[in-house]
Amino acid sequence: MYKCLVVDDDDTWRTKMCSTLQIYEYYDVVGAKDADEALNKLRSESFDLVLCEIHLQDIDGIELMQQIHREFNLPVTLISADNRREVLVNAISKGAFPVLLKHDGMVNDFKHLWQNVIVWRKIIYDKKGKGKLDPDVGVSSHENVSILSDDEVSSDDE
């Protein structure tokens, strides 16, 4: 079973995502309403995966993701209703793996999130097995990263 932390300041979405993930027998899910609560939970409990909203009220979700990478060496999947290309590209370029768009039919998107834990452990951890992030590994090193199509993202140009 994988333990997942869901960080979202929107109570409705956080509850919906936690409930959806708990449908699958391989997830133990805990919710956090902001970065402080998330970091406290990460420091006191062991997690395998973090789902984090990009646009949190107290801190930028990308900044929180980077702090989680530094302190806890955990994979972070960013989530957002914001489908602007620059937001998504920025998140991916800074280490999000992957970025999921919020929508009512997210159940299927969550079904295979546990695979991100496995991919993270195989690709992101250094080859010496020390369990530290390899700073030389970037998004371009991920062979099986799913990139959103142009239909799934919007541009401010449109």
ABEGO torsion letter per residue (X at the ends): XBBBBBBBABAAAAAAAAAAAAABAABBBBBBABAAAAAAAAAABBBABBBBBABBAABBAAAAAAAAAAAAGBBBBBBBABABAAAAAAAAAAGBOBBBBBBAAAAAAAAAAAAAAAAAAAAABBAAGAGBBBAABBAAABAABBBBBAAABBBAAX
